[in-house]
Amino acid sequence: MTPPPAPREPLDVDRIVDAACTIIERDGVAGLSMRKLGRELAVDPMAIYHHVPNKTALLALATARTVANVDVPDTATEWDEWVRLWALRYWDIAADNRDLILVGLSDREVGAGGLASATELIEAIARGGVPDELCEPYAFVIVDAVHGSSLAVAALDERSADRAHLRRLFEIGLDAIVAGIATRAASAR
């Protein structure tokens, strides 16, 4: 007598996003399709649409999950060191997930998945005494610097020394940006 099949784990958004992130990590964003996702989950691909309306929404959820992996510094950390640590940690995430970050930069809906992390950055900058109207622009300068530097890793042949060198160059530039923000905050007080 054949034993009954093991019960399947119920399909839900978390399970779908987990599988999508696995595929993206393994095959890149271009390798993600609803058909491949269905195979990964062992479900009919049409079942996915009961939980996620389309591939763009799925990529936004994958972006949110990926960016949420930034190990956020403790809020007791001085604001400038918090910003520096956050930016370095986000640099690593962006460099490791270039395909997904690039899609988010070119598609507003996908990119919106990463905005929650930027909110924490804005709040940290505000703790430094920066006027409210300047917190968001300063945060986006930092995010854009992270993107520009970390995405340059794509041009490398993945030699760790080259990546480490690019990250060190970014750290030097980041220190200048944070020092500039601190100077502007002090003069605004």
Rosetta silent file (secondary structure, phi, psi, omega in degrees, C-alpha in Angstrom):
SEQUENCE: MTPPPAPREPLDVDRIVDAACTIIERDGVAGLSMRKLGRELAVDPMAIYHHVPNKTALLALATARTVANVDVPDTATEWDEWVRLWALRYWDIAADNRDLILVGLSDREVGAGGLASATELIEAIARGGVPDELCEPYAFVIVDAVHGSSLAVAALDERSADRAHLRRLFEIGLDAIVAGIATRAASAR
SCORE:     score description
SCORE:     0.000 S_00000001
   1 L     0.000  134.580 -179.359    0.000    0.000    0.000 S_00000001
   2 L   -83.186  132.569  178.655    1.333    3.413   -0.942 S_00000001
   3 L   -68.374  150.267  179.331    1.474    5.945    1.890 S_00000001
   4 L   -64.703  150.933  179.592   -0.633    9.050    1.405 S_00000001
   5 L   -62.969  147.593  177.770    1.246   12.077    0.081 S_00000001
   6 L   -64.008  140.841  179.749    2.639   14.419    2.713 S_00000001
   7 L   -64.614  140.090  178.963    0.386   17.399    3.251 S_00000001
   8 L   -80.548  146.347  174.299    1.550   20.485    1.405 S_00000001
   9 L   -65.985  135.927 -178.393    2.404   23.645    3.222 S_00000001
  10 L   -62.589  143.326  178.556   -0.410   26.146    2.576 S_00000001
  11 L   -77.460  127.025  175.189    0.343   28.722   -0.079 S_00000001
  12 L  -146.769  174.315 -175.650    0.606   32.239    1.297 S_00000001
  13 H   -60.408  -43.407 -179.477    2.389   35.489    0.450 S_00000001
  14 H   -60.052  -44.070 -179.897    5.391   34.765    2.691 S_00000001
  15 H   -65.465  -38.923  178.402    5.979   31.399    1.098 S_00000001
  16 H   -64.666  -46.186 -179.387    5.623   32.892   -2.387 S_00000001
  17 H   -65.967  -39.829  176.069    8.073   35.718   -1.624 S_00000001
  18 H   -56.139  -48.717 -178.496   10.534   33.248   -0.058 S_00000001
  19 H   -66.115  -39.671  178.609   10.484   31.154   -3.223 S_00000001
  20 H   -62.989  -42.524  178.431   10.739   34.229   -5.470 S_00000001
  21 H   -63.524  -38.027  177.243   13.781   35.456   -3.517 S_00000001
  22 H   -62.254  -45.854  179.481   15.370   32.019   -3.848 S_00000001
  23 H   -64.121  -45.153 -179.641   14.870   32.062   -7.621 S_00000001
  24 H   -61.535  -42.395  178.589   16.152   35.641   -7.921 S_00000001
  25 H   -63.189  -39.599 -176.792   19.237   34.794   -5.869 S_00000001
  26 H   -80.434  -43.862 -169.995   19.914   31.699   -7.960 S_00000001
  27 H  -117.590   -1.262 -176.335   18.851   32.844  -11.460 S_00000001
  28 L    81.323  168.575 -179.533   18.589   36.634  -11.287 S_00000001
  29 H   -61.965  -38.812 -179.670   15.471   38.709  -11.827 S_00000001
  30 H   -62.524  -24.252  179.914   15.353   37.684  -15.491 S_00000001
  31 H   -83.705   -3.146 -179.904   15.118   34.061  -14.350 S_00000001
  32 L   -90.053  122.579  171.800   11.947   34.673  -12.359 S_00000001
  33 L  -136.868  159.108  178.753    8.699   33.715  -14.041 S_00000001
  34 H   -65.216  -33.074  178.156    5.369   32.735  -12.583 S_00000001
  35 H   -65.268  -46.619  179.345    5.727   29.344  -14.247 S_00000001
  36 H   -65.474  -37.916  178.226    9.151   28.770  -12.631 S_00000001
  37 H   -63.536  -41.534  176.701    7.794   30.064   -9.318 S_00000001
  38 H   -59.439  -43.147  178.068    4.903   27.585   -9.558 S_00000001
  39 H   -63.148  -42.976 -179.518    7.388   24.734  -10.094 S_00000001
  40 H   -60.137  -37.189 -178.082    9.485   25.928   -7.133 S_00000001
  41 H   -90.277   -7.422 -176.595    6.368   25.939   -4.940 S_00000001
  42 L    59.719   44.645  177.122    4.929   22.745   -6.477 S_00000001
  43 L  -135.797  163.239  171.963    1.675   24.535   -7.320 S_00000001
  44 L   -65.349  130.353 -178.908   -0.169   25.583  -10.427 S_00000001
  45 H   -54.326  -29.171 -179.977    1.248   29.032  -11.334 S_00000001
  46 H   -66.692  -24.308  178.685   -2.289   30.416  -11.478 S_00000001
  47 H   -65.580  -27.646 -179.938   -2.647   29.722   -7.724 S_00000001
  48 H   -62.152  -36.389 -177.284    0.001   32.374   -7.070 S_00000001
  49 L   -67.036  -11.317  174.346   -2.320   35.048   -8.454 S_00000001
  50 L   -75.463  -15.537 -176.113   -4.730   34.434   -5.568 S_00000001
  51 L  -117.357  -30.384 -178.443   -2.062   35.936   -3.288 S_00000001
  52 L  -133.660  124.280 -172.169   -0.022   38.295   -5.491 S_00000001
  53 L   -66.992  -29.726 -177.151   -1.714   40.220   -8.319 S_00000001
  54 L  -166.647  175.084 -177.239    1.225   40.277  -10.770 S_00000001
  55 H   -65.813  -36.104  179.319    4.981   39.959  -11.196 S_00000001
  56 H   -62.052  -44.933  177.735    5.590   43.658  -10.493 S_00000001
  57 H   -63.522  -37.951  177.505    3.849   43.379   -7.121 S_00000001
  58 H   -63.193  -42.909  178.314    5.854   40.229   -6.423 S_00000001
  59 H   -65.457  -34.273  175.492    9.107   42.064   -7.215 S_00000001
  60 H   -64.432  -41.537  177.363    8.051   44.893   -4.875 S_00000001
  61 H   -66.182  -38.855  177.594    7.510   42.343   -2.107 S_00000001
  62 H   -66.454  -37.396  176.898   10.875   40.718   -2.873 S_00000001
  63 H   -64.404  -46.312  179.469   12.522   44.152   -2.751 S_00000001
  64 H   -59.394  -44.001 -179.788   10.890   44.907    0.600 S_00000001
  65 H   -64.118  -43.135 -177.554   12.055   41.539    1.966 S_00000001
  66 H   -66.889  -47.237 -178.577   15.594   42.031    0.649 S_00000001
  67 H   -68.590  -29.570  177.368   15.992   45.603    1.890 S_00000001
  68 L   -65.389  -13.782  177.853   14.523   44.603    5.244 S_00000001
  69 L   -76.506   -3.967  174.792   17.637   42.451    5.657 S_00000001
  70 L   -65.371  123.392  179.561   19.654   45.587    6.391 S_00000001
  71 L   -75.383   97.385 -174.156   20.762   45.121    9.975 S_00000001
  72 L   -69.491  129.729  178.658   19.486   48.424   11.361 S_00000001
  73 L   -62.880  159.913  176.982   21.771   49.975   13.985 S_00000001
  74 L   -64.675  137.509 -178.670   20.527   50.530   17.532 S_00000001
  75 L   -66.174  -14.003  176.279   18.697   53.845   17.918 S_00000001
  76 L   -75.883  -13.676  177.869   20.944   54.663   20.883 S_00000001
  77 L   -67.276  139.328  175.991   23.821   55.006   18.395 S_00000001
  78 L   -51.707  142.872 -172.427   24.764   58.615   17.610 S_00000001
  79 H   -55.041  -42.343 -175.922   22.879   59.716   14.499 S_00000001
  80 H   -69.134  -38.111  176.442   25.980   60.159   12.304 S_00000001
  81 H   -70.576  -35.814  176.393   27.389   56.743   13.191 S_00000001
  82 H   -59.595  -48.183 -179.340   23.891   55.240   12.726 S_00000001
  83 H   -60.819  -45.270 -179.205   23.709   56.719    9.216 S_00000001
  84 H   -61.706  -48.845  179.548   27.204   55.493    8.406 S_00000001
  85 H   -61.401  -44.365  179.842   26.500   51.943    9.652 S_00000001
  86 H   -59.722  -46.970 -177.317   23.150   51.799    7.862 S_00000001
  87 H   -63.184  -40.435  178.508   24.681   52.962    4.576 S_00000001
  88 H   -66.965  -39.003  178.478   27.507   50.413    4.762 S_00000001
  89 H   -69.020  -39.621  177.417   25.079   47.617    5.553 S_00000001
  90 H   -67.910  -34.466  176.867   22.758   48.684    2.744 S_00000001
  91 H   -55.907  -46.370 -179.945   25.771   48.848    0.394 S_00000001
  92 H   -61.745  -43.585  179.104   26.376   45.134    1.045 S_00000001
  93 H   -63.086  -46.214 -178.627   22.714   44.278    0.432 S_00000001
  94 H   -64.940  -41.481  179.127   22.599   46.337   -2.784 S_00000001
  95 H   -64.277  -36.840 -179.287   25.868   44.870   -4.091 S_00000001
  96 H   -78.160  -16.339 -175.173   24.627   41.334   -3.410 S_00000001
  97 L  -129.585   44.807 -174.522   21.222   42.000   -5.025 S_00000001
  98 H   -53.876  -48.252 -176.686   22.137   44.185   -8.008 S_00000001
  99 H   -56.356  -48.126 -177.253   19.493   42.803  -10.370 S_00000001
 100 H   -67.050  -41.985  178.850   16.652   43.420   -7.964 S_00000001
 101 H   -63.454  -41.796  178.567   17.902   46.886   -6.959 S_00000001
 102 H   -61.739  -40.440  176.987   18.273   47.880  -10.626 S_00000001
 103 H   -62.809  -42.565  178.800   14.687   46.822  -11.332 S_00000001
 104 H   -63.339  -32.227  178.152   13.564   48.887   -8.339 S_00000001
 105 H   -73.472  -24.567 -178.620   15.439   51.914   -9.648 S_00000001
 106 H  -101.014   -8.540 -179.744   13.714   51.630  -13.007 S_00000001
 107 L  -132.562  113.877 -175.662   10.208   50.746  -11.792 S_00000001
 108 H   -56.504  -40.761 -178.246    8.536   52.952   -9.190 S_00000001
 109 H   -66.448  -42.216  178.783    6.211   50.207   -7.920 S_00000001
 110 H   -66.848  -45.387 -179.530    9.054   47.742   -7.401 S_00000001
 111 H   -61.450  -29.991  179.811   11.254   50.422   -5.814 S_00000001
 112 H   -60.135  -22.713  177.952    8.494   51.349   -3.388 S_00000001
 113 H   -61.509  -25.589 -178.137    9.165   48.028   -1.682 S_00000001
 114 H   -96.399    1.678 -174.025   12.397   49.453   -0.290 S_00000001
 115 H   -68.962  -25.159 -179.173   11.048   52.767    1.003 S_00000001
 116 H   -59.987  -38.627  179.553   10.462   51.609    4.586 S_00000001
 117 H   -67.012  -35.904  177.793   14.201   51.411    5.143 S_00000001
 118 H   -65.781  -30.571  177.753   14.656   54.950    3.807 S_00000001
 119 H   -62.192  -41.606  177.450   12.132   56.147    6.394 S_00000001
 120 H   -64.957  -36.462  177.415   14.426   54.931    9.177 S_00000001
 121 H   -64.975  -43.828  178.367   17.338   56.735    7.529 S_00000001
 122 H   -59.803  -43.705  179.616   15.338   59.978    7.371 S_00000001
 123 H   -63.492  -38.701  178.874   14.484   59.649   11.062 S_00000001
 124 H   -65.501  -41.422  178.682   18.156   59.096   11.960 S_00000001
 125 H   -63.982  -38.880  178.198   19.188   62.211   10.041 S_00000001
 126 H   -61.767  -34.498  178.235   16.487   64.196   11.844 S_00000001
 127 H   -62.556  -19.786  179.276   18.008   63.114   15.170 S_00000001
 128 L   -83.237    4.028  178.982   21.125   65.036   14.119 S_00000001
 129 L    87.060   13.434  178.289   19.264   68.321   14.234 S_00000001
 130 L   -72.543  134.307  176.803   18.785   68.606   10.489 S_00000001
 131 L   -56.051  141.390 -175.691   15.796   70.810    9.580 S_00000001
 132 H   -48.945  -42.295 -175.354   12.779   68.688    8.622 S_00000001
 133 H   -69.474  -12.028 -179.902   12.679   69.938    5.027 S_00000001
 134 H  -104.070  -12.884 -176.388   16.269   68.732    4.469 S_00000001
 135 H   -61.312  -48.242 -178.485   16.074   65.249    6.046 S_00000001
 136 H   -65.705  -47.875  178.202   14.526   63.525    3.055 S_00000001
 137 H   -59.207  -39.862  178.726   16.829   65.117    0.434 S_00000001
 138 H   -65.098  -40.103  178.816   19.888   64.238    2.523 S_00000001
 139 H   -61.611  -41.680 -177.320   18.663   60.668    2.956 S_00000001
 140 H   -74.025  -24.757  171.103   18.209   60.253   -0.767 S_00000001
 141 H   -63.999  -43.160  179.242   21.705   61.602   -1.453 S_00000001
 142 H   -64.810  -46.368  179.716   23.019   58.828    0.797 S_00000001
 143 H   -61.286  -43.084  179.286   20.809   56.184   -0.840 S_00000001
 144 H   -65.222  -36.816  176.299   21.875   57.349   -4.304 S_00000001
 145 H   -64.083  -41.725  176.589   25.536   57.223   -3.267 S_00000001
 146 H   -59.271  -49.109 -178.045   25.014   53.663   -2.024 S_00000001
 147 H   -60.943  -48.613 -177.903   23.353   52.688   -5.288 S_00000001
 148 H   -58.545  -43.855 -178.478   25.993   54.296   -7.482 S_00000001
 149 H   -75.333  -48.744 -175.241   28.877   52.679   -5.657 S_00000001
 150 H   -67.718  -33.965 -178.685   27.408   49.267   -4.886 S_00000001
 151 H   -74.832  -17.674  174.532   26.003   48.751   -8.357 S_00000001
 152 H   -65.166  -19.587  177.776   29.461   49.409   -9.806 S_00000001
 153 H   -59.516  -26.925  179.953   30.343   45.996   -8.388 S_00000001
 154 H   -60.346  -27.066 -178.902   28.456   44.577  -11.391 S_00000001
 155 H   -79.520  -10.456 -178.436   31.330   45.717  -13.620 S_00000001
 156 L   -84.392  163.999  175.087   33.809   43.627  -11.658 S_00000001
 157 L   -94.535   27.160  174.628   34.675   40.039  -12.292 S_00000001
 158 L    69.297   17.674  173.242   33.673   39.328   -8.659 S_00000001
 159 L   -71.728  128.154 -173.655   37.241   39.369   -7.292 S_00000001
 160 H   -62.285  -31.487  179.898   36.844   40.145   -3.624 S_00000001
 161 H   -64.649  -39.404  178.302   39.805   42.550   -3.560 S_00000001
 162 H   -66.219  -42.227  179.208   38.123   44.749   -6.180 S_00000001
 163 H   -63.716  -45.144  178.906   34.846   44.696   -4.288 S_00000001
 164 H   -61.614  -37.453  178.709   36.584   45.541   -1.013 S_00000001
 165 H   -65.483  -45.171  177.516   38.385   48.407   -2.728 S_00000001
 166 H   -60.820  -40.995  179.596   35.115   49.823   -4.085 S_00000001
 167 H   -64.683  -39.796  179.007   33.523   49.520   -0.652 S_00000001
 168 H   -65.470  -40.726  176.164   36.469   51.351    0.934 S_00000001
 169 H   -61.340  -40.406  177.656   36.181   54.151   -1.641 S_00000001
 170 H   -61.841  -43.464  179.620   32.491   54.373   -0.804 S_00000001
 171 H   -57.418  -41.062  179.369   33.302   54.629    2.924 S_00000001
 172 H   -63.359  -47.095  177.960   35.588   57.598    2.244 S_00000001
 173 H   -64.354  -39.928  178.881   32.889   59.359    0.224 S_00000001
 174 H   -61.128  -42.895  178.273   30.241   58.472    2.798 S_00000001
 175 H   -58.387  -39.429  178.918   32.318   60.048    5.558 S_00000001
 176 H   -66.751  -41.274  179.146   32.447   63.267    3.520 S_00000001
 177 H   -63.624  -47.894 -178.309   28.673   63.225    2.955 S_00000001
 178 H   -64.132  -40.877  177.764   27.897   62.595    6.638 S_00000001
 179 H   -62.911  -38.927  177.429   30.384   65.287    7.727 S_00000001
 180 H   -64.283  -42.012  177.570   28.736   67.712    5.334 S_00000001
 181 H   -63.344  -42.966  179.928   25.294   66.925    6.726 S_00000001
 182 H   -62.350  -41.537  178.392   26.611   67.384   10.280 S_00000001
 183 H   -63.493  -44.973  178.907   28.120   70.756    9.358 S_00000001
 184 H   -64.509  -37.878  179.121   24.879   71.926    7.744 S_00000001
 185 H   -65.968  -42.432 -179.490   22.893   70.722   10.776 S_00000001
 186 H   -64.874  -37.645 -179.839   25.202   72.585   13.167 S_00000001
 187 H   -73.885  -22.720  178.725   24.908   75.802   11.168 S_00000001
 188 H   -79.678  -18.139 -176.880   21.101   75.482   11.113 S_00000001
 189 L   -76.401    0.000    0.000   20.932   75.318   14.918 S_00000001
